Amino acid sequence: MTEIKELTLCNLPEIKALFVSVFTRPPWNDDWSDAAQLDAYLRDIMHARTPLAFGLYDGGQLAGISLGNIRHWWSGTEYYIEDFCIKTELQRRGLGSRFLGLIEDEIRKRGVSQLFLITQRNVPAYGFYKKHGFTELEQHVSFFKELNRK
């Protein structure tokens, strides 16, 4: 049985474990070996002014997470998803689709009318989001600048 639950900082240990297990593997290959940096990153998201985090539980185990916050925009209130994932070994079984549907149902009840997220074009998540009705905002551009460390 799958169910959605709202997550809080009390869930941080299981969030960390799932987050690292997914995002340190392909296609992401992120280096989250600095435990303090990981803790700070997740706390930043979960301490936002209007945080909203969900967990998908399958058989009582955390199988997926959606970490983000509520933002108020001129066109409506949106759930800005910073990170969304399903445990690697459970992917491609429909859990991500189920989770996304449950999130949409839950945020509609809260008066939220939009979902917003950023992903990379060259990863499977891109096709997943397109399949689920997300529209690519071609006028949006992400910028990044690496500062030399001394």
N, C-alpha and C positions, 0 to 999 in steps of 0.2 A: 504494500500500500504506500502510495506517495502522498505527501502533504506538504504544504507551505507553512512556514512559521516566520514571524518577524524576529530578527536577530538583534542582539545588543552586545555590549562589550563583555558581558558574561560568557558569550559564545566565542570569544577571541581565540582561545587555544584550538578549538576545532576549525575555526575559520582559517587560522594560520596554516594548520596542517593541510587542509584541502587546497588552499591558495598555492602553497609551495609545491605540492604534488602535481599541480596542473601547469603552473606558469614557469617552472624550471625545466620542463620537457618541451620537445618540439610541438608546435612550430614556434613557440615563444622563446624558449631557451634563456629566460631571464635569470640573472645571478642574484638570488635572494639569500646568499650565504651570510650576509650581515644581519643578524637577528634583531639588532637595535633599529636598523633602517627599516626592516619589514614591520616591526612593531609600530614605529613612528608613522609609516605609510598607512597602515590599516587604522590606526587611531585617528589620523587626519581625516579619513573618510567618515569614520564612525562618530567623530566629535564635531562634524560640520554643524552649522546652525540648525539645519533641518535634515538630519541623517535618516536614511531609510535603507535597511538591509534585510534581505530575505534569505532564508535557507530552504532548500528542497530536501526533504527527508524521505528516504526510500528504505523501508524496513527498519525504521528507527535510527538509521545512520545518515549523517549529512552527506548528500550526494551532489549538491549544487549550491552555489552562492550567487547573489546579486547584491553588490555593494554600491550605494550611491546616495543621492540626496534629492530633496524636493527643491525645485527652483521656480520662481515666479517670473514669467516672461510676458511680454506684451500680448502674445497670441494664446496664452493660457498657462496653466500650471503644469510643469513637466517633472517626470522622474528621470533624473540624469544618472545614468548607470556608468559608474567608473570601472567596475569589473564584474563580469558575468562568466561563470564557468560551471561545467559539470565534471565530476571526477573522471579522469581519463579512461579508466577501464569500464565506465558506464556510458560513455559517449556512443552515439549512433544507435541508440535504442529508443529514441523518442522522448527521453527525459528532458532534454533541453527545450523541446517544443512544448511539452506539458508544463514545465516550469514557467516559461514565458507566458503561456496562456493564463496560468494561475496568478502571475504578477499583474497582468493586464486586468484581470477581474478584480483583484484586490485594490489596485490604485484607482480604478474607476469608482469604486465605493467611496474613496477618499476625495473625490472631485478632481483627480488628476486626469488631464486630457491628452497628454503627450508623453512619449518616451524619446529620450535622446541618448546617444552613445557614440563613441569613436572607436573604430577598429582599423586594422590594416587591410589593404586590398589583397595581399598575397597570402592570406591565411584562410582556413576553412570557415572561420567565423563570419567572414564577409558574405559568403554564399548563404550561410544559415540566416543571417539577418535579412538579406534580400528576399529569401524564400518566405520569411515571415512578415513581409509587408513594409519593411523599413525602406525609406527612400534615401538614396545617396544625395547629399547636399553638395552639389558640384561647385557651388560658389564658396564653400568653406575650405579653408586651407589651414593646416597645422604647421606651426613654425617651431623650431628647436635650435638652440645655440649652446654648444658645449663651451664652457669657460675653462681656460687653462688652470689646472690645479697647481699650486705652488708648494 
